[in-house]
Amino acid sequence: LCCELVRLTDAQKDALRAVIWAVKREGAASEGTAAAFVALLDDVVAAGAATVLLACTELPLVDVAAYCAAANRKVPAVDLLDPTRLVAAAVVDAVHAGPPSQ
């Protein structure tokens, strides 16, 4: 593998579920929800994560950069990958490349 997988603890899994359900309930991420997600990101960075896959459609709705700016704190040093954006970009690239050559 190119990278090491950081597994969430049971407490971190509970915190992640709480963030996801809060976004579902709120329709966006409140300041408290964003704070909880940023705290979770801080934890996984401390555990060695360099990249986090936002593998739930609610997670990209948490604006980590905006929360950190408003809270006057550093953004966690981790790359956030939104699978929906990655798939959309790949589809656009495929369309622009045209059909595969025979």
N, C-alpha and C positions, 0 to 999 in steps of 0.2 A: 504493500500500500504506500501511497505517497504521503500519507499523513496518519497521525494517531487519533483514534476515536476517543472522545471524552464522553463518558457515560454519566448521565444525570443521576444524582442520588434520589432516593424516594422523596425527600423533602423538596428537592429541585423540581422533580416531576409534578408534585402537588402545586408548587408555585407556578409552573408553566401552565398547568390546567386552569388555575385560577385566572391567569392573565388571558388565556384564550376565552374562557367563559365571560370574563368581564368585558372584553371587546365585543363579543356576541350580544351581551346584554346592553352595553352602552351604544353600540353602533359605531363606535370609534374608541380611541383609547383616552381615558381621562388622565389627568396628571398622576393620580395614584397608581393607575394601571401601568402607565409608562415608567414610573419610578420602580415598580415591582419588576418589570421586565429588564430595566437597566441593571438592577441589583442582581438579577439572575445572570445577565451577560457578564457582569463583573466576576461572579462566581466561576463561570465556565472559562473565562480568560485566566483567572488565577489557577484553574486546574490544567491549563495548557492549551486551550482551544485558540486557534488562529482564525477559524472560519465557522460560522453558524449557518446552517441551512434552515431557512424560515419555512419549514415543511407543514405549515397550516395556513390556510388563507387569511386567518385573522392576524397573524404575526406581522406581516408587512404593513398593517394599518397602524402599528405603533411607531410613531415618528421619533425614533431614538435621538436623532440629531437635534430636532426642535426641542424635545424635552431637556436634553443636556444643555442647550443654549439658554433656555429659560431658567434652568436651575443653576446656571453658572458653574457647570462642572464639565470635565473632559468626557468625550464620547469614549465608550469602551473600545479598546484597541483590538477589534475583531472585524473581519469581513462578514457582512450579512448578505447571504445569497437568497434571493426570492425566486423560487422555481418557476412561478408563473411568468416572470419577466424573462427568465432564461429560455423557456420554451417559446415564448412569443418572439424573442430575438432570433432563435434558430429557425422558426417558420418564415420570418421575413427574409432571412439570409437564403433559405432554400428557394423561396419564390423568386428572389432576385437572381439566383444562380441559374434558374431555368431547369427544364427537365434534364435528367441524367443522360449523358451521351451513350449511345449504343455501341 
